[in-house]
Amino acid sequence: MLRNPRFYKPGLDTGVPLAPGEEREIRRRDRIHGEIGTIERYVDAHAKKVFAGIWIDQAHCGLIRVGFTVDPAPYMIDLVKLFPYPTALRSYKAGLNAHQLEALQRRIERDIPALQKQGFAIRTVGANVSTNIVEIGILHPTPARRAALRQRYGPHVRVLHAARAVRVSR
């Protein structure tokens, strides 16, 4: 691919040519996201037990969503003062803190052999911080299988349809 010097800037390798406005937006988001450590340090010191996670909302201009299991207002007052880009911060309330969500994911992962013996073809397990749930990808997620997993693990799981792996020959 020939790089048009009008769109290509060394040091910003996006894999696609960018217009100047797009490049500015990516650099802006990179600066903001580079400061997430400020939030992490604050949470470690002041909100570890009620912290639900951080996620970057790319669909909404790269906003930084910070979750708590309790009213986020007192924590957000502090974060707005500490974070160099306070207008990029948004809070959300979650049911599980980050440690509980990770523990639920690990529990499900440990249970995979037993679940497979019961006929569950589990392909993926992953915590989704933005929705505060653990997603379980299985083949053939019937209503009965979905209900069985929700009964076993509670309301913070979502059962998804996982695609079967396909081999491609040349």
LUMLO-102867 format. One record per residue (C-alpha): residue number from 1; residue in three letters; x, y, z. Coordinates in pm, 1 decimal. Example, Ala and Ser with C-alpha at 12.3 -4.5 7.8 and 13.67 -1.06 7.14 Angstrom:
2
+-----+-----+----------+----------+----------+
|   n | res |       xx |       yy |       zz |
+-----+-----+----------+----------+----------+
|   1 | ala |   1230.0 |   -450.0 |    780.0 |
|   2 | ser |   1367.0 |   -106.0 |    714.0 |
+-----+-----+----------+----------+----------+
This chain:
170
+-----+-----+----------+----------+----------+
|   n | res |       xx |       yy |       zz |
+-----+-----+----------+----------+----------+
|   1 | met |      0.0 |      0.0 |      0.0 |
|   2 | leu |    132.8 |    342.1 |    -88.1 |
|   3 | arg |    115.9 |    584.3 |    199.2 |
|   4 | asn |    -28.6 |    919.5 |    105.7 |
|   5 | pro |    179.5 |   1173.6 |    303.5 |
|   6 | arg |   -133.2 |   1385.4 |    340.3 |
|   7 | phe |   -294.3 |   1112.4 |    555.0 |
|   8 | tyr |     -5.9 |    907.3 |    693.1 |
|   9 | lys |    180.2 |   1029.4 |    997.8 |
|  10 | pro |    473.4 |    830.6 |   1138.0 |
|  11 | gly |    412.2 |    713.1 |   1493.6 |
|  12 | leu |     38.8 |    665.8 |   1449.5 |
|  13 | asp |      5.8 |    331.0 |   1277.1 |
|  14 | thr |   -366.5 |    264.6 |   1256.7 |
|  15 | gly |   -342.1 |     41.5 |    951.8 |
|  16 | val |   -565.3 |    274.5 |    753.7 |
|  17 | pro |   -521.1 |    626.0 |    619.6 |
|  18 | leu |   -673.7 |    893.1 |    841.3 |
|  19 | ala |   -803.0 |   1238.2 |    769.9 |
|  20 | pro |   -651.3 |   1508.0 |    992.8 |
|  21 | gly |   -964.9 |   1528.2 |   1210.3 |
|  22 | glu |   -962.7 |   1152.8 |   1263.9 |
|  23 | glu |   -599.1 |   1161.3 |   1360.7 |
|  24 | arg |   -663.5 |   1439.2 |   1614.7 |
|  25 | glu |   -949.9 |   1237.7 |   1764.5 |
|  26 | ile |   -735.3 |    925.3 |   1802.2 |
|  27 | arg |   -455.0 |   1123.2 |   1963.2 |
|  28 | arg |   -707.0 |   1290.4 |   2198.6 |
|  29 | arg |   -845.4 |    953.4 |   2306.2 |
|  30 | asp |   -494.7 |    814.7 |   2352.8 |
|  31 | arg |   -407.0 |   1103.5 |   2586.9 |
|  32 | ile |   -722.9 |   1054.2 |   2791.3 |
|  33 | his |   -691.8 |    676.6 |   2809.1 |
|  34 | gly |   -326.3 |    708.9 |   2904.0 |
|  35 | glu |   -438.2 |    863.6 |   3232.9 |
|  36 | ile |   -651.9 |    568.3 |   3347.5 |
|  37 | gly |   -379.1 |    484.3 |   3599.5 |
|  38 | thr |   -497.3 |    788.2 |   3798.9 |
|  39 | ile |   -836.3 |    620.2 |   3840.4 |
|  40 | glu |   -681.3 |    284.7 |   3926.0 |
|  41 | arg |   -460.3 |    436.9 |   4195.7 |
|  42 | tyr |   -757.1 |    620.4 |   4348.7 |
|  43 | val |   -970.3 |    304.9 |   4348.4 |
|  44 | asp |   -692.2 |     99.3 |   4509.5 |
|  45 | ala |   -664.5 |    353.2 |   4789.5 |
|  46 | his |  -1029.4 |    448.6 |   4844.6 |
|  47 | ala |  -1283.7 |    221.5 |   4676.4 |
|  48 | lys |  -1141.8 |   -125.7 |   4627.5 |
|  49 | lys |  -1438.5 |   -310.6 |   4781.9 |
|  50 | val |  -1704.0 |   -119.0 |   4584.9 |
|  51 | phe |  -1523.3 |    -76.8 |   4252.6 |
|  52 | ala |  -1691.7 |   -262.4 |   3964.9 |
|  53 | gly |  -1450.8 |   -181.5 |   3681.6 |
|  54 | ile |  -1343.3 |     62.4 |   3413.6 |
|  55 | trp |  -1428.3 |     40.7 |   3047.9 |
|  56 | ile |  -1376.4 |    268.7 |   2753.1 |
|  57 | asp |  -1694.3 |    351.1 |   2564.5 |
|  58 | gln |  -1560.9 |    394.7 |   2211.5 |
|  59 | ala |  -1914.1 |    430.6 |   2072.7 |
|  60 | his |  -1950.5 |    750.6 |   2275.7 |
|  61 | cys |  -1631.1 |    941.8 |   2195.6 |
|  62 | gly |  -1405.3 |    726.6 |   2413.4 |
|  63 | leu |  -1574.2 |    811.4 |   2743.5 |
|  64 | ile |  -1430.6 |    636.2 |   3046.0 |
|  65 | arg |  -1701.3 |    452.0 |   3239.1 |
|  66 | val |  -1620.7 |    383.8 |   3604.7 |
|  67 | gly |  -1845.7 |    143.7 |   3795.7 |
|  68 | phe |  -1928.2 |    111.0 |   4163.7 |
|  69 | thr |  -2159.8 |   -117.7 |   4360.5 |
|  70 | val |  -2280.4 |    174.0 |   4571.2 |
|  71 | asp |  -2379.9 |    531.1 |   4490.5 |
|  72 | pro |  -2091.7 |    651.0 |   4271.1 |
|  73 | ala |  -2141.3 |   1022.8 |   4345.8 |
|  74 | pro |  -1893.1 |   1057.3 |   4636.0 |
|  75 | tyr |  -1623.0 |    874.9 |   4442.7 |
|  76 | met |  -1688.0 |   1068.1 |   4124.1 |
|  77 | ile |  -1652.8 |   1398.8 |   4309.9 |
|  78 | asp |  -1298.6 |   1294.4 |   4400.5 |
|  79 | leu |  -1219.2 |   1152.1 |   4056.7 |
|  80 | val |  -1336.7 |   1465.7 |   3876.6 |
|  81 | lys |  -1086.2 |   1661.9 |   4085.2 |
|  82 | leu |   -801.3 |   1415.2 |   4027.3 |
|  83 | phe |   -847.1 |   1310.4 |   3665.2 |
|  84 | pro |   -692.1 |   1549.0 |   3410.0 |
|  85 | tyr |   -987.5 |   1502.8 |   3169.5 |
|  86 | pro |  -1293.0 |   1514.7 |   3399.4 |
|  87 | thr |  -1543.9 |   1567.8 |   3116.7 |
|  88 | ala |  -1448.9 |   1222.2 |   2982.6 |
|  89 | leu |  -1563.0 |   1046.2 |   3301.5 |
|  90 | arg |  -1899.0 |    878.4 |   3350.6 |
|  91 | ser |  -2010.0 |    650.7 |   3632.1 |
|  92 | tyr |  -2240.9 |    352.9 |   3649.8 |
|  93 | lys |  -2385.3 |    139.5 |   3925.7 |
|  94 | ala |  -2320.5 |   -234.7 |   3917.2 |
|  95 | gly |  -2434.3 |   -536.6 |   4115.7 |
|  96 | leu |  -2094.4 |   -705.2 |   4155.6 |
|  97 | asn |  -1759.9 |   -551.4 |   4234.8 |
|  98 | ala |  -1464.3 |   -633.4 |   4009.8 |
|  99 | his |  -1335.0 |   -909.2 |   4240.3 |
| 100 | gln |  -1676.9 |  -1074.9 |   4260.2 |
| 101 | leu |  -1716.3 |  -1065.4 |   3881.9 |
| 102 | glu |  -1371.8 |  -1219.8 |   3831.1 |
| 103 | ala |  -1444.3 |  -1482.7 |   4099.1 |
| 104 | leu |  -1766.9 |  -1578.8 |   3921.9 |
| 105 | gln |  -1577.0 |  -1615.9 |   3595.7 |
| 106 | arg |  -1312.4 |  -1836.2 |   3762.9 |
| 107 | arg |  -1583.0 |  -2049.2 |   3929.1 |
| 108 | ile |  -1750.9 |  -2115.0 |   3594.6 |
| 109 | glu |  -1415.3 |  -2194.1 |   3432.9 |
| 110 | arg |  -1337.9 |  -2444.9 |   3710.2 |
| 111 | asp |  -1679.1 |  -2605.7 |   3656.4 |
| 112 | ile |  -1632.6 |  -2658.0 |   3281.0 |
| 113 | pro |  -1533.3 |  -3027.7 |   3303.9 |
| 114 | ala |  -1839.0 |  -3107.8 |   3518.5 |
| 115 | leu |  -2065.5 |  -2900.8 |   3295.7 |
| 116 | gln |  -1935.9 |  -3077.9 |   2985.8 |
| 117 | lys |  -2020.5 |  -3412.5 |   3145.3 |
| 118 | gln |  -2375.0 |  -3279.1 |   3185.5 |
| 119 | gly |  -2393.9 |  -3200.7 |   2812.7 |
| 120 | phe |  -2297.7 |  -2832.4 |   2807.4 |
| 121 | ala |  -2064.8 |  -2761.6 |   2515.6 |
| 122 | ile |  -1895.0 |  -2454.7 |   2662.6 |
| 123 | arg |  -1669.7 |  -2267.0 |   2421.5 |
| 124 | thr |  -1606.4 |  -1934.4 |   2597.9 |
| 125 | val |  -1631.9 |  -1776.1 |   2941.2 |
| 126 | gly |  -1555.2 |  -1411.3 |   2997.4 |
| 127 | ala |  -1635.3 |  -1124.6 |   3230.9 |
| 128 | asn |  -1796.7 |   -825.5 |   3061.7 |
| 129 | val |  -1723.2 |   -520.6 |   3275.2 |
| 130 | ser |  -1955.8 |   -295.1 |   3075.3 |
| 131 | thr |  -2261.4 |   -508.2 |   3155.3 |
| 132 | asn |  -2134.7 |   -647.8 |   3488.1 |
| 133 | ile |  -2201.9 |  -1006.1 |   3385.8 |
| 134 | val |  -2009.3 |  -1317.6 |   3291.8 |
| 135 | glu |  -2086.4 |  -1434.9 |   2940.5 |
| 136 | ile |  -2088.9 |  -1809.4 |   2875.3 |
| 137 | gly |  -2070.4 |  -1913.4 |   2512.3 |
| 138 | ile |  -2217.1 |  -2260.6 |   2447.5 |
| 139 | leu |  -2326.2 |  -2462.1 |   2147.7 |
| 140 | his |  -2702.9 |  -2501.3 |   2125.5 |
| 141 | pro |  -2813.8 |  -2271.1 |   2410.7 |
| 142 | thr |  -3166.6 |  -2403.4 |   2459.3 |
| 143 | pro |  -3401.1 |  -2229.3 |   2703.8 |
| 144 | ala |  -3352.3 |  -2519.3 |   2945.7 |
| 145 | arg |  -2972.0 |  -2488.8 |   2931.6 |
| 146 | arg |  -2988.4 |  -2112.0 |   2977.5 |
| 147 | ala |  -3217.0 |  -2156.2 |   3279.5 |
| 148 | ala |  -2993.9 |  -2425.1 |   3430.9 |
| 149 | leu |  -2684.6 |  -2202.5 |   3408.6 |
| 150 | arg |  -2866.6 |  -1900.1 |   3549.3 |
| 151 | gln |  -3002.2 |  -2112.4 |   3833.4 |
| 152 | arg |  -2654.4 |  -2246.9 |   3908.4 |
| 153 | tyr |  -2465.4 |  -1915.8 |   3882.0 |
| 154 | gly |  -2726.5 |  -1647.0 |   3944.0 |
| 155 | pro |  -2840.5 |  -1337.1 |   3761.5 |
| 156 | his |  -2495.1 |  -1214.0 |   3664.0 |
| 157 | val |  -2451.3 |  -1459.6 |   3377.0 |
| 158 | arg |  -2562.8 |  -1439.1 |   3017.3 |
| 159 | val |  -2563.4 |  -1746.1 |   2797.8 |
| 160 | leu |  -2461.9 |  -1679.9 |   2438.2 |
| 161 | his |  -2466.6 |  -1895.0 |   2128.8 |
| 162 | ala |  -2110.0 |  -1998.0 |   2044.0 |
| 163 | ala |  -2026.1 |  -2092.2 |   1688.4 |
| 164 | arg |  -1879.3 |  -2428.9 |   1614.6 |
| 165 | ala |  -1518.7 |  -2414.6 |   1495.2 |
| 166 | val |  -1485.5 |  -2477.4 |   1122.4 |
| 167 | arg |  -1174.7 |  -2600.7 |    949.5 |
| 168 | val |  -1087.1 |  -2436.2 |    624.8 |
| 169 | ser |   -879.1 |  -2630.6 |    375.7 |
| 170 | arg |   -678.3 |  -2481.3 |     93.7 |
+-----+-----+----------+----------+----------+
